[in-house]
Amino acid sequence: MTGRAKKVRLTDAGVARLRPGETEYIVRDTRAAGLGVRVRPSGHRSFVWHGTVNSKVVRTTIGSAALMTVEEARSACRTLLDGSHPLCAGDPARRAAVPLFRDFVMEDWLPAYRGRYSSGWGKRVDRMVKRQLLPAFGAMRLDRIGRPAIERWFDAMSRKTPGAANTTLAVLRQIVSAAKAAGHVANDPVAGVRPNPGRKMTRFLSEEEIGLLHRTLDRLVQERPSRRAQADVIRLLLLTGCRKSEILTLRWSEVDGDMLRLVDAKTGPRTGWLSEAAQVAIARQPRTASAFVFPSPRNAARPQSRNLGLWHRARREARIEDVRLHDLRHTVASQAVAQGVPLPTVARMLGHSQPTMTLRYAHVGDREVEYAAERVGASIAAAMQGRHAPYRL
């Protein structure tokens, strides 16, 4: 919220006419002390109250403006002012005022979260919330969600998709933390829930395996030329260390010579540097009316499918079935470290997302990253051809 809140006499028609801005704002009512209507950038409007209860400053959401009238909101404010509202009573009544998980997430947490991350990651969080968390906890009050319920949900999801369960648990942890900060819950029921153990060893390709994968891709493309685009996606992942989503959704407008100016990367806009081999892989893609470097063969207005079927066949025929697509990113990192590239430079080259690492590479210059990307790309390109790296840093 920015600036001083405007004060007007709220009416239902006036609330309906309020338009969203770039940031959320509040319009205060002149008739009921403390009452206001909050308008988020998403367009969602909700009645809020700010005042003092039992000598404590209270900020609370009364309800959605789509579900209640201004007069109903004023009536709720009067109960706060005369001491009859649950917030004014002891613990049992206070708990009755705690919002449902669904209402807190959709009205408060999710709109704020979307504003801090890229739309790609934000959409993924939306899916996790709507497909996993709301069905499990949506109808429960925040303070009624205990550790046993979370463990039952987590165990059930882990039996099918342990990795996705870990990611969704991390999102739930952030939601509960925000609810605790807002005063809706006293304890954190997620704190004692342990994520599923990850793989003990980070897998990356040896130089021999890089060459074997490259030759396998060449052979598969020769058998069916329509596979070339998917093969080049895989090669670019190996040559750049980019995330799969960054290459699959790459637009021609983001390609700038030896740089990728990624607008919607997982961690926000970032610059990626292209080695000569990576530039060649991009340059050989046909320029069509599509905005995407790798458009869907069925609909050029959409990017290539996230399901890279060629990858599964290539790793099977190359006998590297234990390698995940994300391990190609690990391979780039391992090659960089092997050539003496400092860890902060590697982190910036890969667009690392951990805040502690971000602080460490904040001082790293573009030239250092460009130099490292070219050397590492050349090393991997040499391995593709069955040669040793031509030079080291």
Secondary structure by P-SEA (a helix, b strand, c coil): cccccccccccaaaaaacccccbbbbbbbcccccbbbbbccccbbbbbbbcccccbbbbbbccccccccaaaaaaaaaaaaaccccccccaaaaaaacccaaaaaacccaaaaaaaccaaaaaaaaaaaaccccccccccccccccaaaaaaaaaaaaaccaaaaaaaaaaaaaaaaaaaaaccccccccccccccccccbbbbbcaaaaaaaaaaaaaaaaacccaaaaaaaaaaaaaccccaaaaaaccccccccccccccccccccbbbbbcaaaaaaaaacccccccccccccccccccccccaaaaaaaaaaacccccccaaaaaaaaaaaaaacccaaaaaaaaccccaaaaaaaccccaaaaaaaaaaaaaaaaaaaacccccccc
